[in-house]
Amino acid sequence: MPITRADIEAAHARIAPHIRRTPVLNMGSAFGHDGPVSLKLEFLQHAGSFKTRGAFNTLLSKEVPAAGVAAASGGNHGAAVAYAAKQLGVKARIFVPEISSPAKIAVIRSHGAEVMIGGARYADAQAACDLYVAESGALRIHPFSAESTVIGQGTAALEWEQDAPALDTVLVAVGGGGLISGVASWWAGRVKVVGVEPEGSRALHASLEAGQPVDVEVDSVAADSLGAKNTGDLVYSICRDTVDHVALVTDPAIRDAQRLLWRDYRIASEPGGAAALAALVSGAYKPRSGERVGVLPCGANVELAKLAEITHP
C-alpha cells in the first residue's frame, strides 16, 4: 500500500487545528434498509466539502514557493484550496472548467483566490493549470492524483471509525477518486468500501474493468464534482486492491437523493454530495439484512435555485 494508516494518523494530527471534525449521524433502520445506517456529515466541512482536508495536508506538509499554489477544480477542490490558502496566508490561483456552477465559483472567490476559466471540461482546466505551474513555479495541488491529497482525505475515515465503530460497509462517491482512495487506505481489509459513480461519469468503474486507468466520456448532473475523465495511476493502484466494487447510479436517482436529503433532513446537497446515498436508496447497492452501512454525504456547494427547482417543481 502506498498510503498507510500511520500516514493518515500523522496527517490528522497536522490538520486537526485547521479543519472541522464533522459530526456523524448514527441511525437505526433508515432509507429503506433494515439495518443501522451511519452518515458522516462531511458537507459541513470548511468550504463545503471534504476536500479541505487534503488541501490543508498538502499546504502544511510541503514548501510553498513565492508564486503560491495553483489547482484545477470542478469547484469543491478549488474552494478548499482557496480557503486553506487564505487561512495560511498563501496566494492561490484556481482553474475551473466552464461547467462549474456559479455557486462554487462564488465560494472560491469569497476566499480571495484568483479564478481562471480553463476550458470546457475538468481535463481542460487541469491542462491550463499545469501550464501555469510550469511557467510560474507555483505549487500544484492536485485534487486526487497526489499522495498528500489522498492522505488528507483519509482523515475523514479515521474520525468516522472513532465515532461509528464496527461498520460493515461504507458508500463513497467517486469523481477522481481521492476521497475513496483515502477512505480505502484507512479501512483496507477491515471494512468493505464501495465506490459510487454516476452512470455518465464512471472513470473508476471503467478503469477497474479495464485493468488500468482509462479515459471516459463525462455527462452527468454531478459532472462538476464527479467529472474526472481518468483516475490516474495512484488512485487506480489503491482502489484496485482495496475497493470492493463500484456501484453506478442514474442522474434521476441522484436527484431523488437530493430531494430526500432536503425533505427529511433539511440538508442542501449538491448532486455529487448525494450520489453515495443515491446508491442505497435506489438499490444500486443492496445491503444484506442487518448490514451496518455508512454513507458519506460529501458536498454542499449547491445552487439553491436549482435545488428549489427539483424540490418544489
BATORFI-121081 format. One line per 10 residues: their letters; for each residue x, y negated, z negated of N, C-alpha, C, O. Coordinates in pm, whole numbers. Layout:
BEGIN
A = X,Y,Z,X,Y,Z,X,Y,Z,X,Y,Z  ...;
//
This chain:
BEGIN
MPITRADIEA = 83,120,0,0,0,0,87,-125,0,173,-139,-86  65,-218,95,145,-340,97,112,-433,-19,193,-519,-55  -7,-417,-78,-50,-504,-187,-91,-417,-305,-170,-323,-288  -39,-446,-423,-64,-365,-541,-154,-437,-640,-178,-558,-629  -204,-361,-736,-284,-422,-842,-198,-520,-923,-249,-622,-970  -70,-490,-938,18,-582,-1010,30,-715,-937,36,-821,-1000  33,-712,-804,36,-836,-725,-89,-919,-755,-81,-1041,-772  -202,-853,-760,-329,-924,-782,-337,-977,-924,-386,-1088,-947  -290,-899,-1020,-288,-947,-1158,-200,-1071,-1173,-236,-1165,-1243  -85,-1072,-1108,5,-1187,-1114,-59,-1309,-1049,-46,-1421,-1100;
AHARIAPHIR = -128,-1288,-938,-196,-1398,-870,-306,-1455,-958,-325,-1577,-963  -380,-1368,-1026,-489,-1417,-1111,-435,-1505,-1223,-493,-1609,-1254  -324,-1464,-1283,-263,-1548,-1386,-218,-1682,-1329,-226,-1785,-1396  -172,-1680,-1204,-122,-1801,-1138,-235,-1899,-1108,-220,-2019,-1130  -347,-1849,-1057,-452,-1939,-1009,-563,-1964,-1109,-646,-2053,-1088  -566,-1889,-1218,-678,-1900,-1313,-706,-2042,-1360,-823,-2078,-1374  -603,-2126,-1385,-634,-2262,-1430,-701,-2348,-1323,-752,-2456,-1354  -703,-2303,-1197,-750,-2385,-1087,-882,-2338,-1025,-943,-2411,-947  -926,-2217,-1059,-1048,-2163,-998,-1157,-2146,-1103,-1132,-2155,-1223  -1277,-2120,-1056,-1386,-2081,-1144,-1388,-1929,-1158,-1373,-1857,-1059;
RTPVLNMGSA = -1405,-1882,-1278,-1434,-1740,-1297,-1584,-1725,-1274,-1665,-1751,-1364  -1621,-1683,-1156,-1762,-1683,-1118,-1837,-1574,-1194,-1782,-1468,-1221  -1963,-1601,-1228,-2039,-1506,-1309,-2081,-1382,-1230,-2082,-1381,-1107  -2116,-1280,-1305,-2169,-1156,-1249,-2311,-1137,-1300,-2338,-1151,-1420  -2402,-1106,-1209,-2542,-1078,-1245,-2562,-927,-1237,-2568,-871,-1127  -2573,-863,-1352,-2593,-719,-1359,-2740,-690,-1381,-2799,-734,-1479  -2799,-615,-1290,-2942,-588,-1294,-2967,-438,-1297,-2881,-358,-1261  -3087,-402,-1341,-3133,-265,-1324,-3169,-245,-1178,-3111,-310,-1091  -3263,-160,-1150,-3301,-136,-1011,-3342,-267,-946,-3415,-347,-1005  -3296,-288,-823,-3322,-414,-753,-3304,-393,-604,-3235,-301,-561;
FGHDGPVSLK = -3367,-479,-527,-3353,-481,-381,-3392,-347,-318,-3335,-305,-217  -3490,-280,-379,-3538,-153,-326,-3454,-33,-365,-3485,79,-324  -3350,-54,-443,-3264,56,-487,-3301,93,-630,-3326,6,-712  -3305,224,-660,-3347,268,-793,-3235,268,-896,-3258,297,-1013  -3114,235,-853,-3001,229,-946,-2962,87,-978,-3017,-7,-920  -2866,70,-1069,-2822,-64,-1106,-2749,-135,-991,-2680,-72,-911  -2767,-266,-987,-2704,-350,-885,-2631,-464,-956,-2686,-526,-1047  -2509,-491,-915,-2429,-598,-971,-2395,-698,-860,-2343,-659,-756  -2424,-825,-884,-2388,-931,-789,-2274,-1014,-847,-2287,-1069,-957  -2164,-1023,-775,-2054,-1113,-812,-2080,-1245,-739,-2067,-1252,-617;
LEFLQHAGSF = -2117,-1349,-813,-2170,-1472,-754,-2057,-1565,-710,-2038,-1674,-764  -1984,-1518,-610,-1865,-1589,-566,-1896,-1714,-485,-1808,-1796,-461  -2022,-1730,-443,-2060,-1854,-375,-2054,-1973,-470,-2059,-2087,-425  -2044,-1949,-600,-2031,-2057,-698,-1886,-2103,-715,-1858,-2191,-797  -1795,-2044,-639,-1655,-2085,-646,-1638,-2228,-595,-1721,-2276,-518  -1532,-2295,-638,-1500,-2428,-584,-1503,-2424,-432,-1456,-2327,-371  -1556,-2527,-370,-1566,-2542,-224,-1663,-2442,-161,-1670,-2433,-39  -1736,-2368,-242,-1848,-2291,-191,-1820,-2151,-143,-1909,-2088,-85  -1698,-2098,-166,-1672,-1960,-125,-1550,-1904,-196,-1473,-1978,-258  -1534,-1773,-186,-1421,-1701,-245,-1287,-1748,-192,-1185,-1725,-257;
KTRGAFNTLL = -1284,-1813,-78,-1158,-1844,-11,-1068,-1939,-90,-949,-1949,-61  -1123,-2008,-187,-1043,-2096,-271,-936,-2017,-347,-830,-2071,-378  -964,-1891,-376,-867,-1807,-446,-739,-1790,-363,-629,-1813,-411  -756,-1750,-237,-641,-1730,-151,-566,-1859,-122,-444,-1859,-110  -641,-1969,-110,-576,-2098,-82,-485,-2140,-197,-371,-2180,-175  -536,-2130,-319,-452,-2167,-434,-334,-2072,-448,-223,-2115,-479  -356,-1943,-427,-245,-1850,-443,-132,-1880,-344,-15,-1871,-380  -168,-1915,-222,-67,-1949,-124,7,-2077,-162,130,-2082,-159  -68,-2181,-196,-5,-2309,-228,83,-2301,-352,184,-2371,-362  45,-2216,-448,120,-2207,-573,236,-2108,-568,318,-2103,-659;
SKEVPAAGVA = 242,-2030,-461,348,-1929,-452,447,-1956,-339,543,-1881,-322  425,-2062,-262,514,-2094,-151,561,-2239,-160,495,-2323,-222  673,-2267,-99,723,-2404,-93,648,-2480,15,642,-2437,130  590,-2594,-21,512,-2673,73,601,-2784,130,654,-2865,55  618,-2789,263,703,-2890,324,638,-3029,322,522,-3044,286  716,-3128,360,666,-3265,360,548,-3283,454,462,-3368,431  543,-3202,561,432,-3211,656,302,-3157,600,197,-3174,662  308,-3093,484,186,-3043,422,147,-2906,475,232,-2826,514  15,-2881,474,-35,-2750,514,-134,-2765,628,-193,-2871,649  -150,-2655,701,-247,-2653,811,-318,-2519,809,-262,-2418,768;
AASGGNHGAA = -444,-2521,855,-522,-2398,858,-623,-2406,970,-672,-2513,1004  -654,-2290,1026,-765,-2278,1120,-878,-2209,1047,-855,-2120,965  -1002,-2251,1076,-1113,-2201,996,-1245,-2221,1066,-1266,-2319,1137  -1336,-2124,1045,-1475,-2145,1086,-1544,-2244,995,-1652,-2294,1027  -1483,-2272,880,-1540,-2370,787,-1502,-2344,642,-1447,-2432,576  -1530,-2224,590,-1509,-2198,449,-1361,-2196,409,-1324,-2251,305  -1277,-2133,489,-1134,-2133,459,-1079,-2276,463,-998,-2315,378  -1124,-2352,561,-1081,-2491,569,-1122,-2572,449,-1045,-2653,397  -1245,-2551,403,-1292,-2621,284,-1210,-2582,162,-1178,-2667,79  -1177,-2454,153,-1098,-2407,39,-957,-2465,41,-908,-2511,-62;
VAYAAKQLGV = -892,-2463,157,-758,-2519,168,-761,-2669,140,-673,-2722,72  -862,-2738,193,-874,-2882,169,-889,-2911,20,-826,-3002,-33  -973,-2832,-47,-994,-2852,-190,-866,-2827,-269,-826,-2908,-352  -802,-2713,-241,-680,-2679,-315,-570,-2781,-289,-498,-2821,-381  -557,-2824,-164,-455,-2923,-130,-479,-3054,-204,-385,-3117,-254  -604,-3095,-209,-636,-3220,-279,-601,-3209,-427,-544,-3302,-484  -636,-3097,-489,-610,-3081,-631,-461,-3079,-663,-418,-3120,-771  -382,-3032,-567,-237,-3022,-588,-158,-3135,-525,-35,-3136,-529  -229,-3232,-465,-163,-3348,-408,-88,-3321,-279,19,-3377,-256  -143,-3233,-196,-78,-3192,-72,-161,-3238,48,-284,-3233,45;
KARIFVPEIS = -94,-3283,154,-159,-3321,278,-209,-3197,352,-139,-3096,358  -331,-3204,407,-387,-3088,479,-451,-3131,610,-520,-3232,617  -426,-3051,715,-494,-3067,843,-565,-2936,876,-503,-2829,874  -695,-2944,905,-777,-2825,927,-829,-2824,1071,-886,-2923,1117  -809,-2714,1140,-856,-2696,1277,-982,-2609,1275,-980,-2497,1223  -1090,-2659,1330,-1217,-2586,1331,-1266,-2570,1474,-1237,-2655,1559  -1340,-2463,1502,-1398,-2447,1636,-1525,-2528,1651,-1582,-2575,1552  -1569,-2542,1772,-1691,-2619,1800,-1815,-2558,1735,-1913,-2629,1711  -1813,-2426,1707,-1930,-2362,1648,-1941,-2384,1498,-2041,-2344,1438  -1842,-2447,1435,-1850,-2471,1291,-1970,-2559,1258,-2002,-2653,1331;
SPAKIAVIRS = -2034,-2528,1147,-2153,-2604,1110,-2114,-2742,1058,-2010,-2756,994  -2196,-2843,1086,-2168,-2977,1032,-2157,-2977,881,-2081,-3057,825  -2231,-2889,814,-2224,-2883,668,-2085,-2845,621,-2034,-2902,525  -2024,-2749,689,-1891,-2705,649,-1786,-2810,682,-1693,-2832,604  -1800,-2875,796,-1705,-2981,833,-1714,-3095,733,-1613,-3155,696  -1836,-3125,688,-1854,-3232,589,-1785,-3197,458,-1727,-3284,393  -1791,-3070,417,-1724,-3028,294,-1573,-3045,308,-1508,-3093,216  -1518,-3006,422,-1373,-3020,445,-1332,-3167,433,-1236,-3200,363  -1406,-3252,502,-1373,-3396,499,-1390,-3455,359,-1316,-3546,320  -1487,-3404,284,-1512,-3459,150,-1393,-3437,57,-1377,-3507,-43;
HGAEVMIGGA = -1309,-3340,90,-1190,-3314,8,-1065,-3380,65,-954,-3351,21  -1083,-3467,162,-973,-3552,207,-884,-3496,316,-784,-3557,350  -919,-3381,372,-836,-3323,478,-870,-3385,612,-981,-3435,633  -773,-3382,702,-796,-3425,840,-855,-3308,917,-802,-3197,912  -964,-3332,990,-1031,-3226,1065,-1005,-3244,1214,-1023,-3354,1268  -964,-3137,1279,-940,-3137,1423,-1028,-3029,1487,-1032,-2915,1440  -1098,-3065,1594,-1175,-2966,1669,-1080,-2892,1762,-1016,-2953,1847  -1071,-2758,1743,-968,-2682,1812,-1018,-2582,1912,-959,-2475,1925  -1126,-2614,1985,-1175,-2522,2087,-1310,-2462,2055,-1370,-2492,1952  -1357,-2377,2144,-1494,-2325,2135,-1512,-2225,2021,-1614,-2228,1952;
RYADAQAACD = -1414,-2137,2000,-1428,-2029,1902,-1313,-2032,1802,-1217,-2107,1817  -1325,-1947,1699,-1223,-1945,1595,-1083,-1920,1653,-987,-1985,1613  -1071,-1826,1746,-939,-1794,1802,-876,-1916,1868,-754,-1932,1864  -958,-2002,1928,-906,-2124,1989,-852,-2219,1882,-747,-2281,1900  -925,-2230,1772,-880,-2316,1663,-751,-2265,1603,-664,-2344,1567  -737,-2132,1592,-613,-2075,1539,-495,-2106,1631,-385,-2137,1585  -518,-2096,1761,-412,-2127,1857,-369,-2273,1845,-249,-2303,1848  -464,-2364,1831,-433,-2505,1815,-357,-2530,1684,-264,-2610,1679  -399,-2461,1580,-331,-2473,1451,-187,-2425,1462,-95,-2490,1412  -167,-2310,1526,-32,-2254,1538,61,-2348,1616,179,-2361,1582;
LYVAESGALR = 8,-2414,1718,87,-2509,1795,128,-2627,1707,243,-2672,1712  34,-2678,1628,65,-2789,1537,170,-2750,1435,262,-2828,1407  159,-2630,1380,256,-2583,1282,396,-2575,1344,494,-2616,1282  404,-2524,1466,533,-2513,1535,595,-2650,1559,717,-2665,1552  512,-2749,1587,563,-2883,1618,594,-2965,1493,688,-3045,1493  516,-2945,1387,526,-3032,1270,607,-2973,1155,662,-3046,1073  613,-2840,1149,678,-2776,1035,587,-2758,916,633,-2721,808  458,-2784,933,363,-2766,824,353,-2618,786,382,-2531,867  313,-2592,664,292,-2455,616,155,-2407,663,52,-2467,633  155,-2297,738,29,-2239,784,-31,-2151,675,36,-2065,619;
IHPFSAESTV = -159,-2175,646,-231,-2090,551,-334,-2012,630,-439,-2065,666  -304,-1886,658,-393,-1805,740,-511,-1756,657,-493,-1720,541  -631,-1753,716,-750,-1714,639,-756,-1567,602,-828,-1530,509  -683,-1480,673,-690,-1338,637,-562,-1262,664,-532,-1168,590  -485,-1297,765,-368,-1218,804,-242,-1266,734,-143,-1299,800  -246,-1271,602,-131,-1314,523,-143,-1252,385,-251,-1253,325  -35,-1198,334,-41,-1128,206,-84,-1221,93,-162,-1180,6  -35,-1345,92,-71,-1436,-18,-221,-1464,-19,-280,-1480,-125  -283,-1470,99,-427,-1490,107,-501,-1368,55,-590,-1380,-29  -464,-1250,104,-531,-1127,64,-517,-1103,-86,-614,-1065,-152;
IGQGTAALEW = -399,-1125,-139,-377,-1106,-282,-467,-1199,-362,-528,-1157,-461  -476,-1325,-320,-563,-1418,-390,-708,-1374,-388,-777,-1382,-490  -757,-1328,-273,-897,-1284,-265,-922,-1163,-355,-1033,-1146,-406  -822,-1080,-373,-838,-962,-457,-866,-994,-602,-915,-908,-676  -837,-1118,-645,-864,-1154,-784,-1013,-1153,-816,-1051,-1141,-932  -1098,-1167,-714,-1242,-1157,-738,-1279,-1018,-788,-1365,-1004,-875  -1215,-915,-732,-1242,-778,-775,-1190,-753,-916,-1254,-683,-994  -1074,-809,-949,-1020,-795,-1085,-1123,-845,-1187,-1153,-776,-1284  -1176,-964,-1164,-1276,-1020,-1256,-1402,-935,-1259,-1459,-910,-1365  -1444,-891,-1140,-1567,-813,-1128,-1559,-685,-1209,-1654,-648,-1278;
EQDAPALDTV = -1446,-617,-1200,-1431,-492,-1275,-1435,-517,-1425,-1488,-435,-1500  -1380,-628,-1470,-1384,-660,-1612,-1526,-689,-1659,-1562,-655,-1772  -1607,-751,-1574,-1743,-792,-1611,-1849,-689,-1575,-1961,-696,-1626  -1817,-594,-1488,-1912,-491,-1447,-1836,-361,-1424,-1819,-317,-1310  -1789,-298,-1533,-1710,-176,-1516,-1797,-62,-1464,-1919,-64,-1476  -1732,36,-1408,-1796,162,-1367,-1889,147,-1247,-1990,217,-1239  -1856,59,-1154,-1928,56,-1027,-1888,176,-942,-1774,221,-947  -1983,226,-866,-1954,335,-773,-1913,283,-636,-1822,336,-572  -1982,177,-590,-1965,126,-454,-1977,-25,-456,-2058,-81,-530  -1896,-93,-374,-1915,-236,-356,-1932,-265,-207,-1864,-205,-122;
LVAVGGGGLI = -2022,-357,-176,-2050,-401,-40,-1990,-539,-21,-2019,-631,-97  -1905,-552,82,-1830,-676,103,-1840,-717,249,-1810,-639,339  -1882,-841,273,-1890,-893,410,-1750,-907,469,-1654,-935,397  -1741,-888,600,-1612,-893,669,-1617,-992,785,-1704,-983,872  -1524,-1087,785,-1502,-1172,900,-1369,-1130,960,-1363,-1044,1048  -1261,-1193,912,-1128,-1147,950,-1082,-1032,863,-997,-953,904  -1138,-1022,741,-1108,-910,655,-1018,-940,536,-973,-847,470  -992,-1067,508,-908,-1100,394,-970,-1060,261,-902,-1008,173  -1101,-1085,247,-1168,-1053,122,-1173,-903,99,-1136,-854,-8  -1219,-828,199,-1231,-684,179,-1094,-620,160,-1082,-522,87;
SGVASWWAGR = -991,-674,223,-857,-620,203,-810,-639,59,-749,-550,0  -839,-757,3,-802,-781,-136,-882,-695,-232,-827,-638,-326  -1013,-686,-208,-1100,-605,-293,-1059,-458,-286,-1051,-391,-389  -1034,-409,-165,-997,-270,-148,-858,-240,-205,-834,-129,-252  -768,-336,-200,-636,-317,-261,-649,-301,-413,-576,-224,-474  -742,-374,-471,-763,-364,-616,-826,-230,-654,-783,-167,-751  -928,-187,-580,-1005,-70,-617,-964,58,-542,-1034,159,-552  -857,55,-470,-818,168,-384,-824,301,-459,-757,320,-561  -905,393,-407,-914,526,-464,-997,536,-589,-1013,645,-643  -1052,424,-639,-1129,427,-764,-1275,392,-744,-1362,444,-814;
VKVVGVEPEG = -1304,304,-648,-1441,262,-616,-1456,265,-465,-1364,225,-393  -1569,311,-417,-1593,312,-273,-1617,169,-224,-1705,100,-275  -1538,128,-128,-1550,-7,-71,-1609,6,70,-1555,76,155  -1721,-62,92,-1791,-57,220,-1793,-198,280,-1840,-292,217  -1743,-211,401,-1748,-338,471,-1884,-359,536,-1953,-262,569  -1922,-484,554,-2047,-518,621,-2017,-624,727,-1965,-731,696  -2051,-593,852,-2030,-687,961,-2158,-702,1041,-2238,-608,1048  -2180,-819,1102,-2291,-833,1197,-2267,-744,1319,-2153,-723,1359  -2374,-694,1376,-2360,-615,1497,-2288,-691,1607,-2215,-631,1687  -2307,-822,1611,-2246,-903,1716,-2109,-957,1682,-2055,-1040,1755;
SRALHASLEA = -2050,-912,1570,-1918,-960,1529,-1853,-852,1445,-1856,-859,1322  -1795,-754,1510,-1756,-631,1440,-1608,-598,1458,-1573,-487,1498  -1522,-693,1428,-1379,-673,1452,-1323,-556,1373,-1246,-476,1428  -1358,-543,1245,-1304,-434,1165,-1365,-301,1207,-1292,-202,1219  -1493,-296,1230,-1559,-172,1274,-1495,-121,1402,-1465,-2,1415  -1474,-211,1498,-1415,-171,1626,-1271,-125,1609,-1227,-31,1674  -1197,-193,1522,-1057,-156,1502,-1044,-19,1437,-958,61,1475  -1129,10,1338,-1124,141,1273,-1164,251,1370,-1111,362,1364  -1258,222,1458,-1297,320,1560,-1183,345,1659,-1160,458,1700  -1114,238,1696,-1009,248,1797,-877,300,1742,-791,346,1817;
GQPVDVEVDS = -861,293,1609,-735,336,1550,-627,232,1558,-510,262,1537  -665,108,1589,-570,-3,1595,-650,-133,1605,-767,-129,1643  -590,-248,1571,-662,-374,1587,-697,-399,1734,-613,-384,1822  -821,-437,1759,-867,-466,1895,-947,-596,1894,-1003,-635,1792  -953,-662,2010,-1035,-781,2025,-1180,-742,2048,-1209,-642,2113  -1272,-824,1994,-1414,-805,2018,-1477,-937,2061,-1423,-1044,2033  -1590,-929,2127,-1669,-1047,2154,-1747,-1085,2028,-1785,-998,1950  -1771,-1213,2009,-1837,-1260,1888,-1964,-1335,1924,-1961,-1435,1996  -2077,-1286,1872,-2207,-1351,1896,-2300,-1315,1782,-2364,-1209,1785  -2309,-1402,1682,-2391,-1375,1565,-2429,-1504,1495,-2360,-1605,1509;
VAADSLGAKN = -2539,-1501,1420,-2578,-1618,1340,-2473,-1646,1232,-2467,-1757,1179  -2390,-1546,1202,-2287,-1563,1099,-2149,-1587,1158,-2049,-1574,1087  -2142,-1623,1286,-2013,-1633,1354,-1922,-1740,1295,-1800,-1730,1307  -1978,-1843,1231,-1890,-1948,1179,-1814,-1902,1055,-1717,-1967,1016  -1855,-1793,992,-1778,-1739,880,-1734,-1595,900,-1634,-1552,844  -1809,-1519,982,-1773,-1379,1008,-1742,-1361,1156,-1786,-1265,1218  -1665,-1455,1212,-1648,-1457,1356,-1508,-1434,1408,-1477,-1479,1518  -1422,-1366,1333,-1288,-1337,1386,-1298,-1234,1497,-1375,-1139,1488  -1219,-1253,1603,-1223,-1157,1716,-1126,-1041,1698,-1133,-944,1772  -1035,-1051,1598,-938,-944,1575,-893,-953,1429,-864,-1062,1380;
TGDLVYSICR = -888,-840,1361,-848,-841,1220,-700,-863,1200,-658,-913,1095  -619,-826,1299,-475,-831,1282,-423,-707,1210,-500,-626,1158  -291,-692,1210,-227,-569,1161,-239,-550,1010,-263,-439,964  -222,-658,933,-223,-644,787,-359,-593,739,-366,-494,665  -465,-659,780,-599,-619,737,-630,-477,784,-683,-395,707  -598,-448,909,-624,-313,960,-552,-207,879,-610,-106,842  -424,-231,850,-345,-130,781,-397,-104,639,-393,9,591  -447,-208,572,-504,-191,438,-638,-118,446,-663,-21,375  -724,-167,534,-861,-114,539,-866,28,594,-952,107,556  -776,61,683,-769,197,737,-758,300,624,-814,409,633;
DTVDHVALVT = -686,265,520,-657,360,413,-745,343,290,-746,430,203  -821,232,281,-892,204,156,-1041,178,171,-1115,186,73  -1087,147,291,-1229,116,312,-1301,242,359,-1257,308,453  -1411,275,292,-1485,398,325,-1540,393,467,-1519,484,547  -1611,285,499,-1663,264,634,-1717,122,643,-1722,50,544  -1758,84,761,-1818,-48,784,-1963,-28,829,-1990,41,927  -2055,-91,756,-2196,-90,794,-2226,-212,880,-2178,-321,850  -2303,-194,985,-2339,-303,1074,-2481,-350,1046,-2571,-268,1028  -2500,-482,1043,-2632,-540,1017,-2672,-631,1132,-2587,-693,1196  -2800,-639,1157,-2851,-725,1263,-2863,-869,1214,-2865,-894,1094;
DPAIRDAQRL = -2870,-962,1308,-2893,-1101,1270,-3027,-1119,1198,-3032,-1192,1100  -3138,-1055,1243,-3263,-1067,1168,-3250,-1016,1024,-3311,-1073,933  -3173,-911,1001,-3154,-860,866,-3078,-961,780,-3107,-976,661  -2982,-1030,839,-2909,-1134,766,-3003,-1247,729,-3000,-1297,616  -3086,-1289,822,-3183,-1395,792,-3280,-1351,683,-3315,-1431,596  -3323,-1226,687,-3413,-1175,582,-3345,-1182,446,-3410,-1216,346  -3218,-1149,440,-3146,-1155,313,-3132,-1299,264,-3141,-1325,144  -3110,-1392,356,-3107,-1533,316,-3241,-1574,255,-3245,-1641,152  -3350,-1534,320,-3483,-1567,268,-3505,-1508,129,-3556,-1575,40  -3466,-1383,113,-3484,-1316,-16,-3405,-1386,-126,-3456,-1409,-236;
LWRDYRIASE = -3280,-1419,-96,-3198,-1486,-197,-3258,-1620,-238,-3254,-1656,-356  -3314,-1692,-143,-3376,-1821,-178,-3509,-1801,-250,-3536,-1866,-351  -3591,-1710,-199,-3724,-1689,-256,-3719,-1639,-400,-3791,-1689,-487  -3634,-1539,-425,-3637,-1472,-554,-3533,-1523,-654,-3549,-1505,-775  -3426,-1586,-604,-3317,-1627,-693,-3278,-1773,-678,-3191,-1823,-750  -3342,-1841,-584,-3308,-1981,-553,-3160,-1997,-522,-3097,-2095,-562  -3104,-1898,-451,-2967,-1904,-403,-2968,-1949,-258,-3026,-1882,-172  -2905,-2062,-231,-2897,-2113,-94,-2771,-2053,-30,-2660,-2102,-52  -2790,-1948,47,-2676,-1876,105,-2664,-1902,253,-2764,-1910,325  -2541,-1916,298,-2517,-1920,442,-2532,-1778,497,-2532,-1682,419;
PGGAAALAAL = -2544,-1761,629,-2562,-1626,684,-2453,-1528,642,-2483,-1417,598  -2326,-1569,655,-2219,-1479,617,-2223,-1441,470,-2187,-1329,433  -2267,-1534,387,-2276,-1507,244,-2384,-1407,208,-2377,-1344,102  -2483,-1392,295,-2594,-1299,270,-2575,-1165,338,-2656,-1074,317  -2472,-1149,419,-2456,-1030,501,-2443,-902,418,-2502,-800,452  -2365,-907,309,-2346,-787,228,-2479,-740,169,-2508,-620,168  -2559,-834,120,-2690,-796,67,-2779,-743,177,-2860,-653,153  -2767,-797,298,-2848,-750,410,-2829,-601,434,-2924,-531,471  -2708,-551,411,-2682,-408,431,-2764,-324,335,-2815,-218,372  -2776,-369,210,-2853,-294,111,-3003,-306,136,-3074,-206,132;
VSGAYKPRSG = -3050,-427,163,-3194,-450,179,-3247,-385,306,-3357,-331,307  -3169,-390,413,-3216,-337,542,-3200,-186,556,-3258,-125,645  -3121,-128,468,-3094,15,480,-2974,49,565,-2947,166,589  -2901,-52,611,-2777,-23,684,-2679,52,595,-2600,134,642  -2684,23,465,-2617,108,367,-2723,168,276,-2800,95,215  -2728,300,268,-2827,371,188,-2758,439,70,-2698,545,86  -2765,379,-49,-2702,441,-166,-2778,565,-210,-2898,578,-186  -2709,655,-274,-2777,771,-332,-2853,726,-457,-2826,619,-511  -2946,807,-501,-3026,773,-619,-2938,751,-740,-2855,835,-774  -2957,636,-805,-2882,604,-926,-2744,548,-903,-2675,514,-1000;
ERVGVLPCGA = -2700,537,-779,-2567,485,-750,-2553,342,-802,-2643,259,-786  -2439,314,-864,-2413,180,-920,-2347,96,-811,-2230,114,-777  -2425,2,-757,-2384,-70,-637,-2350,-215,-670,-2426,-284,-739  -2237,-261,-621,-2201,-402,-631,-2215,-471,-497,-2180,-414,-393  -2265,-593,-498,-2282,-674,-377,-2217,-809,-402,-2235,-869,-508  -2140,-857,-304,-2067,-982,-321,-2125,-1092,-231,-2084,-1104,-116  -2219,-1173,-282,-2265,-1291,-207,-2152,-1395,-210,-2114,-1443,-316  -2099,-1429,-93,-1966,-1491,-91,-1960,-1635,-42,-1854,-1697,-50  -2071,-1692,10,-2060,-1826,65,-2189,-1905,57,-2297,-1853,84  -2178,-2033,19,-2297,-2117,0,-2296,-2243,85,-2377,-2333,62;
NVELAKLAEI = -2205,-2251,182,-2198,-2373,264,-2295,-2362,381,-2256,-2342,496  -2422,-2375,348,-2530,-2358,445,-2587,-2496,479,-2592,-2586,396  -2630,-2510,604,-2701,-2631,642,-2842,-2621,585,-2917,-2531,622  -2878,-2711,495,-3006,-2700,425,-3125,-2710,521,-3229,-2649,497  -3110,-2788,627,-3220,-2798,724,-3245,-2663,790,-3360,-2626,813  -3139,-2589,822,-3157,-2457,884,-3212,-2358,783,-3294,-2273,819  -3170,-2368,658,-3225,-2280,555,-3374,-2307,538,-3453,-2214,521  -3410,-2434,543,-3552,-2468,531,-3633,-2411,648,-3747,-2369,631  -3573,-2411,766,-3643,-2357,884,-3675,-2209,867,-3784,-2165,902  -3581,-2133,813,-3604,-1988,803,-3682,-1949,678,-3743,-1843,674;
THP = -3680,-2035,577,-3754,-2000,455,-3895,-2058,455,-3982,-2009,383  -3918,-2163,534,-4052,-2223,545,-4083,-2245,692,-4094,-2359,737  -4099,-2136,768,-4122,-2150,913,-4257,-2215,943,-4292,-2235,1059;
//
